[in-house]
Amino acid sequence: MNKSEKFDEDLRELALYARVISHPARLAIIRYLADTRTCISGDISDHLPLSRSTVSQHLKELRDAGLIHGEIDGLKINYCVCASGIEKFMALFNSFFGPVKANGFDCEINHE
């Protein structure tokens, strides 16, 4: 058993999502796919300052986490945002931070 297995499933899942969205390229991909409001079969790297291979690696991470779909259509793959994956992430995020925020603690630290 590794140390992360000692934590409950929701925390492990939230940590997975947090790791996946921790890279600005992955956030840019999600935003691009959401802004297009359709599935993209073209080369997403044409719209980001990254190489095709780098974009492909980021797409795989997002797809493995369930935040996007990638369906093969002939020689291309159509990518789109997975609404249920985004909703699941948001629910986990809110269920974690909602009680934290509700506690009303506001620790201000002076950095003088």
MOPAC internal coordinates of N, CA, C and O (Angstrom, degrees):
PM7 1SCF
backbone

  N    0.0000 0     0.00 0     0.00 0    0    0    0
  C    1.4536 1     0.00 0     0.00 0    1    0    0
  C    1.5384 1   107.87 1     0.00 0    2    1    0
  O    1.2310 1   121.07 1   -51.92 1    3    2    1
  N    1.3381 1   115.56 1   128.08 1    3    2    1
  C    1.4630 1   117.78 1   175.35 1    5    3    2
  C    1.5303 1   109.21 1   -87.26 1    6    5    3
  O    1.2310 1   120.88 1   -12.52 1    7    6    5
  N    1.3059 1   115.92 1   167.48 1    7    6    5
  C    1.4679 1   120.28 1  -173.67 1    9    7    6
  C    1.5204 1   113.12 1   -63.03 1   10    9    7
  O    1.2310 1   119.74 1   146.55 1   11   10    9
  N    1.3389 1   118.11 1   -33.45 1   11   10    9
  C    1.4692 1   118.91 1  -179.13 1   13   11   10
  C    1.5271 1   111.71 1   -67.71 1   14   13   11
  O    1.2310 1   119.90 1   154.97 1   15   14   13
  N    1.3174 1   117.80 1   -25.03 1   15   14   13
  C    1.4637 1   121.06 1   179.33 1   17   15   14
  C    1.5193 1   112.52 1   -69.36 1   18   17   15
  O    1.2310 1   120.10 1   167.76 1   19   18   17
  N    1.3341 1   117.41 1   -12.24 1   19   18   17
  C    1.4600 1   121.33 1   178.59 1   21   19   18
  C    1.5323 1   111.76 1   -78.47 1   22   21   19
  O    1.2310 1   120.24 1   170.14 1   23   22   21
  N    1.3355 1   117.14 1    -9.86 1   23   22   21
  C    1.4581 1   121.86 1  -179.71 1   25   23   22
  C    1.5151 1   109.70 1   -99.17 1   26   25   23
  O    1.2310 1   120.95 1   -21.94 1   27   26   25
  N    1.3476 1   115.80 1   158.06 1   27   26   25
  C    1.4645 1   118.37 1  -176.75 1   29   27   26
  C    1.5350 1   111.15 1   -69.01 1   30   29   27
  O    1.2310 1   121.79 1   -18.48 1   31   30   29
  N    1.3174 1   114.17 1   161.52 1   31   30   29
  C    1.4685 1   122.36 1  -174.24 1   33   31   30
  C    1.5209 1   112.77 1   -57.55 1   34   33   31
  O    1.2310 1   119.91 1   138.19 1   35   34   33
  N    1.3388 1   117.77 1   -41.81 1   35   34   33
  C    1.4647 1   120.29 1  -179.29 1   37   35   34
  C    1.5204 1   111.74 1   -61.94 1   38   37   35
  O    1.2310 1   120.08 1   138.26 1   39   38   37
  N    1.3252 1   117.45 1   -41.74 1   39   38   37
  C    1.4676 1   120.10 1   178.83 1   41   39   38
  C    1.5254 1   111.37 1   -66.30 1   42   41   39
  O    1.2310 1   120.32 1   139.54 1   43   42   41
  N    1.3124 1   117.00 1   -40.46 1   43   42   41
  C    1.4779 1   119.88 1   178.18 1   45   43   42
  C    1.5199 1   110.84 1   -64.56 1   46   45   43
  O    1.2310 1   120.68 1   139.09 1   47   46   45
  N    1.3343 1   116.31 1   -40.91 1   47   46   45
  C    1.4595 1   120.04 1  -179.63 1   49   47   46
  C    1.5253 1   111.32 1   -68.56 1   50   49   47
  O    1.2310 1   120.33 1   138.33 1   51   50   49
  N    1.3288 1   116.97 1   -41.67 1   51   50   49
  C    1.4606 1   120.85 1   177.17 1   53   51   50
  C    1.5267 1   110.38 1   -62.65 1   54   53   51
  O    1.2310 1   120.11 1   139.91 1   55   54   53
  N    1.3267 1   117.40 1   -40.09 1   55   54   53
  C    1.4642 1   121.34 1   177.63 1   57   55   54
  C    1.5272 1   111.03 1   -63.42 1   58   57   55
  O    1.2310 1   120.24 1   142.11 1   59   58   57
  N    1.3281 1   117.15 1   -37.89 1   59   58   57
  C    1.4637 1   120.75 1   176.84 1   61   59   58
  C    1.5200 1   110.54 1   -62.18 1   62   61   59
  O    1.2310 1   120.28 1   130.85 1   63   62   61
  N    1.3235 1   117.08 1   -49.15 1   63   62   61
  C    1.4612 1   120.81 1   178.52 1   65   63   62
  C    1.5193 1   110.94 1   -60.31 1   66   65   63
  O    1.2310 1   120.75 1   137.25 1   67   66   65
  N    1.3352 1   116.17 1   -42.75 1   67   66   65
  C    1.4618 1   120.45 1  -179.37 1   69   67   66
  C    1.5234 1   110.34 1   -61.21 1   70   69   67
  O    1.2310 1   120.23 1   139.48 1   71   70   69
  N    1.3260 1   117.16 1   -40.52 1   71   70   69
  C    1.4636 1   120.47 1   178.06 1   73   71   70
  C    1.5214 1   110.62 1   -64.66 1   74   73   71
  O    1.2310 1   120.64 1   138.15 1   75   74   73
  N    1.3139 1   116.38 1   -41.85 1   75   74   73
  C    1.4669 1   120.35 1  -177.95 1   77   75   74
  C    1.5272 1   111.25 1   -65.64 1   78   77   75
  O    1.2310 1   120.04 1   137.38 1   79   78   77
  N    1.3259 1   117.53 1   -42.62 1   79   78   77
  C    1.4658 1   118.79 1  -177.71 1   81   79   78
  C    1.5271 1   112.95 1   -88.32 1   82   81   79
  O    1.2310 1   120.19 1  -174.89 1   83   82   81
  N    1.3375 1   117.25 1     5.11 1   83   82   81
  C    1.4640 1   120.05 1  -178.00 1   85   83   82
  C    1.5229 1   113.25 1   -74.05 1   86   85   83
  O    1.2310 1   119.69 1   169.64 1   87   86   85
  N    1.3090 1   118.20 1   -10.36 1   87   86   85
  C    1.4652 1   120.81 1  -179.99 1   89   87   86
  C    1.5301 1   109.77 1  -100.11 1   90   89   87
  O    1.2310 1   120.10 1   -50.26 1   91   90   89
  N    1.3399 1   117.42 1   129.74 1   91   90   89
  C    1.4689 1   119.52 1  -177.82 1   93   91   90
  C    1.5280 1   113.44 1   -60.58 1   94   93   91
  O    1.2310 1   119.56 1   151.53 1   95   94   93
  N    1.3103 1   118.44 1   -28.47 1   95   94   93
  C    1.4649 1   120.22 1   178.34 1   97   95   94
  C    1.5252 1   110.66 1   -65.30 1   98   97   95
  O    1.2310 1   120.39 1   141.24 1   99   98   97
  N    1.3226 1   116.87 1   -38.76 1   99   98   97
  C    1.4651 1   120.00 1   179.87 1  101   99   98
  C    1.5161 1   110.59 1   -68.90 1  102  101   99
  O    1.2310 1   120.66 1   141.82 1  103  102  101
  N    1.3250 1   116.34 1   -38.18 1  103  102  101
  C    1.4644 1   119.59 1   175.64 1  105  103  102
  C    1.5261 1   110.42 1   -64.27 1  106  105  103
  O    1.2310 1   120.37 1   139.84 1  107  106  105
  N    1.3354 1   116.90 1   -40.16 1  107  106  105
  C    1.4654 1   120.83 1   178.69 1  109  107  106
  C    1.5249 1   110.99 1   -64.22 1  110  109  107
  O    1.2310 1   120.24 1   142.24 1  111  110  109
  N    1.3164 1   117.15 1   -37.76 1  111  110  109
  C    1.4658 1   121.04 1   178.57 1  113  111  110
  C    1.5260 1   110.10 1   -65.14 1  114  113  111
  O    1.2310 1   120.54 1   133.40 1  115  114  113
  N    1.3368 1   116.57 1   -46.60 1  115  114  113
  C    1.4688 1   119.70 1   178.87 1  117  115  114
  C    1.5217 1   110.05 1   -60.54 1  118  117  115
  O    1.2310 1   120.35 1   135.24 1  119  118  117
  N    1.3259 1   116.94 1   -44.76 1  119  118  117
  C    1.4670 1   120.03 1  -179.50 1  121  119  118
  C    1.5269 1   110.59 1   -63.96 1  122  121  119
  O    1.2310 1   120.09 1   137.53 1  123  122  121
  N    1.3230 1   117.44 1   -42.47 1  123  122  121
  C    1.4679 1   120.45 1   179.23 1  125  123  122
  C    1.5284 1   110.56 1   -61.03 1  126  125  123
  O    1.2310 1   120.51 1   132.91 1  127  126  125
  N    1.3292 1   116.63 1   -47.09 1  127  126  125
  C    1.4674 1   119.46 1  -179.70 1  129  127  126
  C    1.5291 1   111.05 1   -64.43 1  130  129  127
  O    1.2310 1   120.15 1   141.91 1  131  130  129
  N    1.3360 1   117.32 1   -38.09 1  131  130  129
  C    1.4693 1   120.48 1   178.54 1  133  131  130
  C    1.5247 1   110.64 1   -67.91 1  134  133  131
  O    1.2310 1   120.18 1   139.56 1  135  134  133
  N    1.3378 1   117.27 1   -40.44 1  135  134  133
  C    1.4641 1   120.99 1  -179.12 1  137  135  134
  C    1.5250 1   112.25 1   -66.26 1  138  137  135
  O    1.2310 1   120.20 1   146.99 1  139  138  137
  N    1.3298 1   117.23 1   -33.01 1  139  138  137
  C    1.4680 1   119.60 1  -179.11 1  141  139  138
  C    1.5163 1   111.90 1   -74.50 1  142  141  139
  O    1.2310 1   120.89 1   158.15 1  143  142  141
  N    1.3383 1   115.89 1   -21.85 1  143  142  141
  C    1.4673 1   123.50 1   177.31 1  145  143  142
  C    1.5222 1   113.27 1    54.88 1  146  145  143
  O    1.2310 1   121.26 1  -150.26 1  147  146  145
  N    1.3233 1   115.19 1    29.74 1  147  146  145
  C    1.4543 1   120.62 1   177.37 1  149  147  146
  C    1.5198 1   108.00 1  -157.14 1  150  149  147
  O    1.2310 1   120.39 1   -10.37 1  151  150  149
  N    1.3132 1   116.86 1   169.63 1  151  150  149
  C    1.4525 1   119.90 1   174.99 1  153  151  150
  C    1.5274 1   109.50 1   -78.11 1  154  153  151
  O    1.2310 1   120.68 1   -39.31 1  155  154  153
  N    1.3036 1   116.30 1   140.69 1  155  154  153
  C    1.4568 1   122.91 1  -176.60 1  157  155  154
  C    1.5134 1   109.53 1  -106.39 1  158  157  155
  O    1.2310 1   120.53 1   -55.99 1  159  158  157
  N    1.3175 1   116.59 1   124.01 1  159  158  157
  C    1.4594 1   119.38 1   176.59 1  161  159  158
  C    1.5233 1   111.31 1  -106.70 1  162  161  159
  O    1.2310 1   120.57 1   170.07 1  163  162  161
  N    1.3294 1   116.51 1    -9.93 1  163  162  161
  C    1.4602 1   120.00 1   179.20 1  165  163  162
  C    1.5062 1   111.39 1   -80.03 1  166  165  163
  O    1.2310 1   121.22 1     8.55 1  167  166  165
  N    1.3038 1   115.27 1  -171.45 1  167  166  165
  C    1.4465 1   121.46 1  -178.00 1  169  167  166
  C    1.5254 1   110.02 1   -86.45 1  170  169  167
  O    1.2310 1   120.38 1   -70.18 1  171  170  169
  N    1.3123 1   116.89 1   109.82 1  171  170  169
  C    1.4546 1   122.07 1  -178.57 1  173  171  170
  C    1.5247 1   110.69 1   -63.68 1  174  173  171
  O    1.2310 1   120.21 1   152.83 1  175  174  173
  N    1.3156 1   117.19 1   -27.17 1  175  174  173
  C    1.4693 1   119.68 1  -179.05 1  177  175  174
  C    1.5234 1   111.69 1   -64.83 1  178  177  175
  O    1.2310 1   119.59 1   163.79 1  179  178  177
  N    1.3319 1   118.38 1   -16.21 1  179  178  177
  C    1.4679 1   121.13 1   175.12 1  181  179  178
  C    1.5292 1   110.90 1   -67.16 1  182  181  179
  O    1.2310 1   120.32 1   160.99 1  183  182  181
  N    1.3310 1   116.99 1   -19.01 1  183  182  181
  C    1.4582 1   121.74 1  -175.09 1  185  183  182
  C    1.5298 1   112.97 1  -109.99 1  186  185  183
  O    1.2310 1   120.60 1   179.97 1  187  186  185
  N    1.3225 1   116.45 1    -0.03 1  187  186  185
  C    1.4631 1   121.58 1  -179.88 1  189  187  186
  C    1.5289 1   109.45 1  -129.64 1  190  189  187
  O    1.2310 1   120.20 1   -27.55 1  191  190  189
  N    1.3319 1   117.22 1   152.45 1  191  190  189
  C    1.4688 1   119.47 1  -179.47 1  193  191  190
  C    1.5327 1   112.49 1   -82.09 1  194  193  191
  O    1.2310 1   120.86 1  -130.23 1  195  194  193
  N    1.3422 1   115.96 1    49.77 1  195  194  193
  C    1.4559 1   121.47 1  -177.61 1  197  195  194
  C    1.5268 1   110.17 1  -135.91 1  198  197  195
  O    1.2310 1   120.77 1   -23.56 1  199  198  197
  N    1.3146 1   116.13 1   156.44 1  199  198  197
  C    1.4619 1   120.35 1   177.43 1  201  199  198
  C    1.5295 1   110.12 1   -72.85 1  202  201  199
  O    1.2310 1   120.75 1   -17.11 1  203  202  201
  N    1.3169 1   116.18 1   162.89 1  203  202  201
  C    1.4664 1   121.02 1   178.90 1  205  203  202
  C    1.5206 1   111.60 1   -59.60 1  206  205  203
  O    1.2310 1   120.55 1   137.55 1  207  206  205
  N    1.3327 1   116.56 1   -42.45 1  207  206  205
  C    1.4637 1   119.31 1  -177.52 1  209  207  206
  C    1.5326 1   110.95 1   -65.98 1  210  209  207
  O    1.2310 1   120.17 1   142.13 1  211  210  209
  N    1.3279 1   117.29 1   -37.87 1  211  210  209
  C    1.4614 1   120.75 1   178.14 1  213  211  210
  C    1.5229 1   110.81 1   -66.85 1  214  213  211
  O    1.2310 1   120.50 1   135.11 1  215  214  213
  N    1.3346 1   116.65 1   -44.89 1  215  214  213
  C    1.4685 1   120.67 1   177.50 1  217  215  214
  C    1.5285 1   109.66 1   -60.50 1  218  217  215
  O    1.2310 1   120.63 1   138.98 1  219  218  217
  N    1.3030 1   116.40 1   -41.02 1  219  218  217
  C    1.4608 1   120.79 1  -179.97 1  221  219  218
  C    1.5301 1   111.19 1   -60.58 1  222  221  219
  O    1.2310 1   120.08 1   138.92 1  223  222  221
  N    1.3243 1   117.45 1   -41.08 1  223  222  221
  C    1.4637 1   121.00 1   178.24 1  225  223  222
  C    1.5282 1   110.79 1   -64.58 1  226  225  223
  O    1.2310 1   120.44 1   138.57 1  227  226  225
  N    1.3231 1   116.77 1   -41.43 1  227  226  225
  C    1.4646 1   120.38 1   178.86 1  229  227  226
  C    1.5313 1   111.15 1   -67.92 1  230  229  227
  O    1.2310 1   120.17 1   141.12 1  231  230  229
  N    1.3237 1   117.28 1   -38.88 1  231  230  229
  C    1.4682 1   120.77 1   176.96 1  233  231  230
  C    1.5230 1   110.58 1   -60.45 1  234  233  231
  O    1.2310 1   120.60 1   139.56 1  235  234  233
  N    1.3166 1   116.45 1   -40.44 1  235  234  233
  C    1.4677 1   120.65 1   179.22 1  237  235  234
  C    1.5242 1   110.59 1   -62.02 1  238  237  235
  O    1.2310 1   119.91 1   135.52 1  239  238  237
  N    1.3242 1   117.77 1   -44.48 1  239  238  237
  C    1.4662 1   121.13 1   178.76 1  241  239  238
  C    1.5344 1   111.03 1   -60.24 1  242  241  239
  O    1.2310 1   120.92 1   134.67 1  243  242  241
  N    1.3259 1   115.84 1   -45.33 1  243  242  241
  C    1.4651 1   120.69 1  -179.86 1  245  243  242
  C    1.5250 1   111.33 1   -65.31 1  246  245  243
  O    1.2310 1   120.85 1   139.34 1  247  246  245
  N    1.3150 1   115.97 1   -40.66 1  247  246  245
  C    1.4693 1   121.12 1   179.88 1  249  247  246
  C    1.5313 1   110.25 1   -67.34 1  250  249  247
  O    1.2310 1   120.33 1   136.77 1  251  250  249
  N    1.3352 1   116.97 1   -43.23 1  251  250  249
  C    1.4649 1   120.48 1   179.81 1  253  251  250
  C    1.5274 1   111.73 1   -62.94 1  254  253  251
  O    1.2310 1   120.17 1   149.05 1  255  254  253
  N    1.3312 1   117.27 1   -30.95 1  255  254  253
  C    1.4625 1   121.50 1   178.87 1  257  255  254
  C    1.5252 1   112.12 1   -82.65 1  258  257  255
  O    1.2310 1   120.31 1   172.17 1  259  258  257
  N    1.3342 1   117.01 1    -7.83 1  259  258  257
  C    1.4572 1   120.58 1   178.76 1  261  259  258
  C    1.5198 1   114.29 1    82.44 1  262  261  259
  O    1.2310 1   119.97 1  -164.63 1  263  262  261
  N    1.3365 1   117.65 1    15.37 1  263  262  261
  C    1.4618 1   120.51 1   179.89 1  265  263  262
  C    1.5215 1   112.59 1   -87.15 1  266  265  263
  O    1.2310 1   120.32 1   159.04 1  267  266  265
  N    1.3281 1   116.99 1   -20.96 1  267  266  265
  C    1.4651 1   121.37 1   174.48 1  269  267  266
  C    1.5214 1   108.48 1  -135.84 1  270  269  267
  O    1.2310 1   121.57 1   -18.78 1  271  270  269
  N    1.3258 1   114.60 1   161.22 1  271  270  269
  C    1.4656 1   121.94 1   172.86 1  273  271  270
  C    1.5113 1   108.00 1  -108.48 1  274  273  271
  O    1.2310 1   120.63 1   -31.39 1  275  274  273
  N    1.3046 1   116.41 1   148.61 1  275  274  273
  C    1.4495 1   121.75 1   172.78 1  277  275  274
  C    1.5145 1   108.55 1  -137.35 1  278  277  275
  O    1.2310 1   120.75 1   -69.67 1  279  278  277
  N    1.3248 1   116.17 1   110.33 1  279  278  277
  C    1.4650 1   120.60 1  -178.42 1  281  279  278
  C    1.5160 1   110.40 1  -113.83 1  282  281  279
  O    1.2310 1   121.04 1   -45.41 1  283  282  281
  N    1.3116 1   115.61 1   134.59 1  283  282  281
  C    1.4593 1   121.00 1  -179.34 1  285  283  282
  C    1.5214 1   109.43 1   -75.00 1  286  285  283
  O    1.2310 1   121.42 1   -48.69 1  287  286  285
  N    1.3354 1   114.89 1   131.31 1  287  286  285
  C    1.4593 1   122.73 1   177.96 1  289  287  286
  C    1.5227 1   107.03 1  -133.47 1  290  289  287
  O    1.2310 1   120.66 1   -89.39 1  291  290  289
  N    1.3155 1   116.34 1    90.61 1  291  290  289
  C    1.4672 1   120.33 1  -175.54 1  293  291  290
  C    1.5136 1   109.73 1    69.41 1  294  293  291
  O    1.2310 1   120.95 1    58.48 1  295  294  293
  N    1.3354 1   115.78 1  -121.52 1  295  294  293
  C    1.4560 1   120.86 1  -179.87 1  297  295  294
  C    1.5235 1   112.76 1   -92.82 1  298  297  295
  O    1.2310 1   120.04 1   177.09 1  299  298  297
  N    1.3220 1   117.53 1    -2.91 1  299  298  297
  C    1.4568 1   121.13 1  -178.00 1  301  299  298
  C    1.5228 1   110.21 1  -114.37 1  302  301  299
  O    1.2310 1   121.53 1   -15.61 1  303  302  301
  N    1.3183 1   114.69 1   164.39 1  303  302  301
  C    1.4597 1   121.33 1   174.17 1  305  303  302
  C    1.5244 1   107.77 1  -117.08 1  306  305  303
  O    1.2310 1   121.02 1   -52.42 1  307  306  305
  N    1.3176 1   115.65 1   127.58 1  307  306  305
  C    1.4641 1   121.14 1   176.31 1  309  307  306
  C    1.5224 1   108.81 1   -89.01 1  310  309  307
  O    1.2310 1   120.78 1   -56.19 1  311  310  309
  N    1.3282 1   116.11 1   123.81 1  311  310  309
  C    1.4568 1   121.45 1   179.05 1  313  311  310
  C    1.5144 1   110.42 1  -110.12 1  314  313  311
  O    1.2310 1   121.07 1   -38.95 1  315  314  313
  N    1.3357 1   115.57 1   141.05 1  315  314  313
  C    1.4572 1   120.62 1   173.89 1  317  315  314
  C    1.5199 1   109.17 1  -153.75 1  318  317  315
  O    1.2310 1   120.95 1   -18.85 1  319  318  317
  N    1.3197 1   115.79 1   161.15 1  319  318  317
  C    1.4554 1   121.63 1   178.64 1  321  319  318
  C    1.5203 1   108.62 1   -68.72 1  322  321  319
  O    1.2310 1   120.88 1   -40.47 1  323  322  321
  N    1.3113 1   115.93 1   139.53 1  323  322  321
  C    1.4625 1   121.94 1   177.14 1  325  323  322
  C    1.5311 1   107.60 1   -95.69 1  326  325  323
  O    1.2310 1   120.49 1   -76.76 1  327  326  325
  N    1.3182 1   116.66 1   103.24 1  327  326  325
  C    1.4614 1   121.30 1  -176.09 1  329  327  326
  C    1.5234 1   111.92 1   -57.59 1  330  329  327
  O    1.2310 1   119.88 1   138.13 1  331  330  329
  N    1.3289 1   117.84 1   -41.87 1  331  330  329
  C    1.4707 1   119.74 1  -178.65 1  333  331  330
  C    1.5287 1   110.79 1   -67.68 1  334  333  331
  O    1.2310 1   119.80 1   145.43 1  335  334  333
  N    1.3277 1   117.99 1   -34.57 1  335  334  333
  C    1.4640 1   121.11 1   176.76 1  337  335  334
  C    1.5163 1   111.76 1   -66.83 1  338  337  335
  O    1.2310 1   120.60 1   138.58 1  339  338  337
  N    1.3319 1   116.45 1   -41.42 1  339  338  337
  C    1.4644 1   121.23 1   178.24 1  341  339  338
  C    1.5394 1   109.48 1   -65.78 1  342  341  339
  O    1.2310 1   120.41 1   136.88 1  343  342  341
  N    1.3335 1   116.82 1   -43.12 1  343  342  341
  C    1.4615 1   120.50 1   179.12 1  345  343  342
  C    1.5264 1   111.47 1   -62.58 1  346  345  343
  O    1.2310 1   120.56 1   139.61 1  347  346  345
  N    1.3211 1   116.53 1   -40.39 1  347  346  345
  C    1.4608 1   120.70 1   179.07 1  349  347  346
  C    1.5272 1   110.07 1   -63.51 1  350  349  347
  O    1.2310 1   120.45 1   134.88 1  351  350  349
  N    1.3485 1   116.75 1   -45.12 1  351  350  349
  C    1.4582 1   120.67 1   178.14 1  353  351  350
  C    1.5239 1   110.40 1   -59.80 1  354  353  351
  O    1.2310 1   120.54 1   132.79 1  355  354  353
  N    1.3292 1   116.57 1   -47.21 1  355  354  353
  C    1.4675 1   120.77 1  -178.36 1  357  355  354
  C    1.5311 1   111.24 1   -62.50 1  358  357  355
  O    1.2310 1   119.98 1   141.47 1  359  358  357
  N    1.3226 1   117.64 1   -38.53 1  359  358  357
  C    1.4662 1   121.21 1   178.41 1  361  359  358
  C    1.5321 1   110.46 1   -64.61 1  362  361  359
  O    1.2310 1   120.35 1   136.53 1  363  362  361
  N    1.3387 1   116.93 1   -43.47 1  363  362  361
  C    1.4680 1   120.16 1   177.72 1  365  363  362
  C    1.5236 1   110.77 1   -63.66 1  366  365  363
  O    1.2310 1   120.89 1   136.16 1  367  366  365
  N    1.3193 1   115.89 1   -43.84 1  367  366  365
  C    1.4619 1   122.26 1   179.86 1  369  367  366
  C    1.5320 1   109.60 1   -60.01 1  370  369  367
  O    1.2310 1   120.58 1   130.76 1  371  370  369
  N    1.3271 1   116.50 1   -49.24 1  371  370  369
  C    1.4672 1   120.88 1  -178.86 1  373  371  370
  C    1.5308 1   112.51 1   -67.12 1  374  373  371
  O    1.2310 1   120.29 1   142.67 1  375  374  373
  N    1.3387 1   117.05 1   -37.33 1  375  374  373
  C    1.4660 1   118.68 1   179.96 1  377  375  374
  C    1.5215 1   111.10 1   -68.66 1  378  377  375
  O    1.2310 1   120.25 1   153.47 1  379  378  377
  N    1.3267 1   117.12 1   -26.53 1  379  378  377
  C    1.4520 1   119.75 1   176.46 1  381  379  378
  C    1.5276 1   111.62 1   -81.46 1  382  381  379
  O    1.2310 1   120.21 1   127.63 1  383  382  381
  N    1.3482 1   117.20 1   -52.37 1  383  382  381
  C    1.4561 1   120.55 1  -173.37 1  385  383  382
  C    1.5227 1   113.76 1   -81.87 1  386  385  383
  O    1.2310 1   119.23 1   159.74 1  387  386  385
  N    1.3256 1   119.08 1   -20.26 1  387  386  385
  C    1.4582 1   121.25 1   178.08 1  389  387  386
  C    1.5235 1   112.04 1   -56.98 1  390  389  387
  O    1.2310 1   119.95 1   125.54 1  391  390  389
  N    1.3516 1   117.70 1   -54.46 1  391  390  389
  C    1.4668 1   119.27 1   178.27 1  393  391  390
  C    1.5381 1   112.79 1   -64.45 1  394  393  391
  O    1.2310 1   120.03 1   145.94 1  395  394  393
  N    1.3012 1   117.55 1   -34.06 1  395  394  393
  C    1.4662 1   120.57 1   178.11 1  397  395  394
  C    1.5234 1   109.32 1   -61.86 1  398  397  395
  O    1.2310 1   120.86 1   133.21 1  399  398  397
  N    1.3242 1   115.96 1   -46.79 1  399  398  397
  C    1.4625 1   120.67 1   179.51 1  401  399  398
  C    1.5264 1   110.97 1   -66.63 1  402  401  399
  O    1.2310 1   120.39 1   141.24 1  403  402  401
  N    1.3297 1   116.87 1   -38.76 1  403  402  401
  C    1.4622 1   121.41 1  -177.36 1  405  403  402
  C    1.5268 1   112.71 1   -65.21 1  406  405  403
  O    1.2310 1   120.22 1   157.09 1  407  406  405
  N    1.3243 1   117.19 1   -22.91 1  407  406  405
  C    1.4666 1   120.39 1   178.72 1  409  407  406
  C    1.5195 1   111.66 1   -66.12 1  410  409  407
  O    1.2310 1   119.77 1   161.63 1  411  410  409
  N    1.3112 1   118.04 1   -18.37 1  411  410  409
  C    1.4527 1   122.31 1   173.03 1  413  411  410
  C    1.5106 1   116.02 1    73.20 1  414  413  411
  O    1.2310 1   119.45 1  -168.66 1  415  414  413
  N    1.3006 1   118.65 1    11.34 1  415  414  413
  C    1.4557 1   119.91 1   178.24 1  417  415  414
  C    1.5173 1   110.10 1   -74.26 1  418  417  415
  O    1.2310 1   121.24 1   -42.70 1  419  418  417
  N    1.3103 1   115.24 1   137.30 1  419  418  417
  C    1.4579 1   120.46 1   178.07 1  421  419  418
  C    1.5209 1   107.29 1  -138.98 1  422  421  419
  O    1.2310 1   120.51 1   -86.07 1  423  422  421
  N    1.2798 1   116.64 1    93.93 1  423  422  421
  C    1.4530 1   122.10 1  -176.73 1  425  423  422
  C    1.5185 1   109.42 1   -92.68 1  426  425  423
  O    1.2310 1   120.64 1   -69.50 1  427  426  425
  N    1.2912 1   116.39 1   110.50 1  427  426  425
  C    1.4580 1   121.87 1   177.92 1  429  427  426
  C    1.5208 1   108.41 1  -100.48 1  430  429  427
  O    1.2310 1   120.48 1   -54.23 1  431  430  429
  N    1.2943 1   116.68 1   125.77 1  431  430  429
  C    1.4566 1   121.60 1   179.75 1  433  431  430
  C    1.5175 1   108.43 1  -115.55 1  434  433  431
  O    1.2310 1   120.80 1   -51.75 1  435  434  433
  N    1.3083 1   116.08 1   128.25 1  435  434  433
  C    1.4610 1   120.88 1   176.17 1  437  435  434
  C    1.5183 1   109.21 1   -83.76 1  438  437  435
  O    1.2310 1   120.76 1   -52.72 1  439  438  437
  N    1.3081 1   116.15 1   127.28 1  439  438  437
  C    1.4650 1   121.52 1  -179.66 1  441  439  438
  C    1.5285 1   109.74 1  -105.12 1  442  441  439
  O    1.2310 1   120.50 1  -122.65 1  443  442  441
  N    1.3166 1   116.66 1    57.35 1  443  442  441
  C    1.4679 1   120.38 1  -178.82 1  445  443  442
  C    1.4833 1   111.79 1   -92.72 1  446  445  443
  O    1.2310 1   120.10 1   180.00 1  447  446  445

